[in-house]
């Protein structure tokens, strides 16, 4: 539909609407509030909540105990009611969570976002979200509350696992791919992506969730806003969600600077903004910038939040009264209603037919989806250390598999998977525990190892301890099993959850990043046996691993690898897949080093009296079972004007005995600038597959906008001067260096290119 025709349709519909009907389009209702005690659609409840229509339905299948087939039946009845029994017949947008897969029973669970980022493969992530799109559409969903584009500068923050890591360029490339895969070519077959949380949520004071972000506008724009800008301008994200916290005293939920000036006026965003759950009410009861729900509603709506999630509260009767009392104009209401209706037309809701309930299973967790989940998981695994012990032979005589995450399939899932999320929310909000069962068949690490080794291999298993608790007897039992074995695979780490359920995930911020004391005690006892130890980490954030680095023979991080995690880890350990993952976030040696993100300013690298300033395992780090050689760096032209691109060419060769993949990384440093600039910044990357002895030529095309920054007067400029080029295997393992020079300073008024182009020959 042409934009002019679409605008006309929307405006004609708004003219027919009463104030109550308009405001209803800015509201949401939980699907669970529309069913009776038997879980069946209740027309009586629908009359109560949907009398004037509704903007959104919250969590159709993503709720406790809801089977996908039943969710489809409920979806059909809700939309039928809205179309046939409300005055204007406007259907609802249905939203769900989909961070690491559709948050629904039986839907495919992929690796957590931090693991996806470790692949350094945006095209692969687009394939993942294409699957998520198909599964959500099969249920009749229209909007996914993902991806998370926050940049965690302090990984003690529990939500670090939901992010794509510490680097704005990497996050932007993953964000663009994620949004494109989820939304598809046509919204009528797509899922509206919701980029969140806008913005600087990952730099909260003390890493405490919801804490203030202390940051200047320059860094805000260059680092924290950049991925959102790319997702809006390049990927055309259809929706955006505010962050809970405040920046310099202004809550993000009431920030006209963020939600209107930057998002609408500067970036030209045409989509709709949804509130994070209860964020509008928090303006009154948390931030204390509104005296009541009425004031909170006015602040949020005038700032630019179009829809209140997850249910009717401030945008209910308080907003109606605010309009009637003249506290907010009806024109402001109309503007938000127009954005919501525009999305509904683009989604084809008015022509949408009923879904066939049983057909949902034709798209849920098919064999090809599980294979993709396994491939993403093994590509996300990062080999941090290897003294030569890996890969293990499959016919090894005996193995001890020890640790709290060794035979726990539940712990392979992140906080926004159905498996972890629903029990956490049920216990937190309802005060009741529900039985924890994986919502989708999940292969544990122990099971994956058993699937891989020869029939003659003896596997000795003992848990040894829980995540944070344990007994001496448990440790003694583990030691007895370890004594029988040639090698020990210790599977340690974290457990994800929400709001103090687990030690990673939303609301689970930590003051220290070392392994829990009981796990390290177990490792120290295992170390005394004098046997080789392979440490496999299942976790959601960087851990402080100084002791482990000094004492383990090999260390793998598998993050939260999802439903095929066990098979993926076994693929890597036994050499069926050569590890290619790279760290999207730096690991400290000790917690006190934080922050250790790689792209700090030069003045941020002063050593402590008892520790270095640099990370133990830096951004971009990841080992392979083969070796790569870099050579023949060429930079053309050597001297350019401020609007010319630069071609950076080099060769890479596999000089080892195994086929493998390497993520080549391009870093740039502005050597002398008018303001202090980072020591290096990622500006390009590409994963390259090479057979033994094979060589390829890589060409990065670097664009002037990628070299620009906000100067003293907040102009976006490319400055004259020398730029250092660094080609590396990580941010610290730089293989090739060169330079080019820019002749003149130029203000950039339009950002046309957000990423470098890569040509592989």
Secondary structure by P-SEA (a helix, b strand, c coil): ccaaaaaaaaaaaaaaccaaaaaaaabbbbccccccccccccaaaaaacccccccccccccccccccaaaaaaaaaaaaaaaacccccbbbbbbbbbcccccccccccccccaaaaaaaccaaaaaaaaaaaaaaaaaaccccccccccccccccccccccccccccaaaaaaaaaaaaaaaaccccccbbbbbbcccccccccccccccccccccaaaaaaccaaaaaaaaccccccbbbbbcccccccccccccccccccccccccccbbbbcccaaaaaacccccccccaaaaaaaaaaacccccccccccccaaaaaaaaaccccaaaaaaaaaaaaaaaaaacccccccccccccccccccaaaaaaaaaaaaaacccccccccccccccccbbbbbcccccccccccccccccccaaaaaaaccccccccccccccccaaaaaaacccccbbbbbbcccccccccaaaaaaaaaaaaaccccbbbbbbbbbcccccccccccccccccccaaaaaaaaaaaaaccbbbbbbbcccccccccccccccbbbbbcccccaaaaaaaaaaacccccbbbbcbbbbcccccccccccccccccccccccccccccccccccccbbbbbcccccccccccccbbbbbbbccccccccccccbbbbbbbcccccccccccccccbbbbbbcccbbbbbbbbbcccccccccccccccccbbbbbbbbcccccccccccbbbbcbbbbbccccccbbbbbcc
